[in-house]
Amino acid sequence: MIRYRVRVDDRVYEVEVEPLTQTEIPKGKLENAAESVSAPQGNEVKAPLAGTILSVKVKVGDRVSAGDVLLTLEALKLENEITSPVSGTVVKIASAGETVEADQVIAIIN
């Protein structure tokens, strides 16, 4: 156990955190733009936090610009809009309702 002292406003709390062990992270289901694509190419968009995908704003084949919202990820009870880092075409995108881990690829923009 790791102990932390946390201050919220003027109150101090002591919490214990149990470290997690490394386990295999299940890969999310991604829609393929083409069945023949064996290795994804393009810019990977990764989940910044573990959470659940609430909604997907684009579909495979859509053209996006840098800064466009790709999907909404609920993490830590907050809704986070995940945007495209580059302009291009959506090659793969995760599905609404999917649970993802931090740093898991949730979209690929070519």
Phi, psi and omega in degrees: 000142176249132182258138177230148172251124185241132178252125175238116188056239181255011182253141180249132179238143172253129181233151175247134181240129179270123180293142178274149175269151180289124176233164179292130181268124179293137179280143180286161177275122179245140175284134178270138175288327177212135182297333184280352180287118182264320179239124181295140176236147180125194182266120179279136173253122184250150178292128179287335181216160173289142180177198181238136178282118182277315181209152178243126185266346182230168176229165179304133180098344179291145175268131180233157175252157177304130180097347177293142178285126179267316183199170177245126182247126175268121179217133180056037179065019177239146176267124182244124176277123179262123184252161179283132179281343184219166172273145179164200181248137179289119180264320178217150178208140178289170183256150175298140181091349181286139175265131183234157177260161176301139179071009175281139178292125180245348177199156173228128180246125182258000000 
